Amino acid sequence: MAVPPAKNLQQASSPNEEIEQFDPSAPPPFKVADIRAAIPDHCWVKNPWRSLSYVLRDILVISSLVTFAVFFKNITWVWPVYWVAQGTMFWAIFVLGHDCGHGSFSDNINLNSMVGHILHSSILVPYHGWRISHRTHHQNHGHVENDESWVPLTEKTYKTLNTVIKILRFKIPFPLFLYPLYLWTRHPRKSRSHFHPYSDMFSPNERPYIVISALCWALMVANLIYLSTIVGPTMLLAFHTM
Ligand SMILES: [Zn+2]
């Protein structure tokens, strides 16, 4: 697809001039339909077996990493390596659950929902709660008021934050630890949690879904508590939650 030159970028003689002339409020020079038309047909074909094979592959890698850590648990350097590798794999699990939520995992809603619940509950994410808030995010990318997961601050507000808050919110690695907090409380400017069926994120007909996912999440927490009575809380923390 030939994309016409951006109307919001007038002819500029230097990059600086280009930035100055860029009008972010102008509509882009293409429509969503143009982007869809540019994507090759085979990319739209969903194959549930292929999707499930990715789940199986990730479970095999996760199991291998657990086996590795069990075998070498007395070697100190093994643990940071395990946390980085397993954290990456949990991220892979999160992404597969994300695809279930988008419906790109398969055309079967029940299969998407079942696999999504298993994957997201295993890493303590409420499947439907996050799926719905994530949909709102995609519908309002970068919108100062309506975006869900990324709510930009104005420079004025940023300058009023104290140094500790600035470091915790904006400096790697601290924001990486804020995700569970986001699921519980969301952004300070938004109301109610991903677990609350009456949160303003959800429409009345979506409330039962929120309850189902919160129950699956609670079942996983109960599982982890039970496991901690067998392997001990420190080991559980080291293997799963870190
Ligand atoms: Zn997405």
Boltz pocket constraint, residues with backbone or C-beta under 6 A from the ligand:
constraints:
  - pocket:
      binder: B
      contacts: [[A, 98], [A, 102], [A, 134], [A, 138]]
      max_distance: 6.0
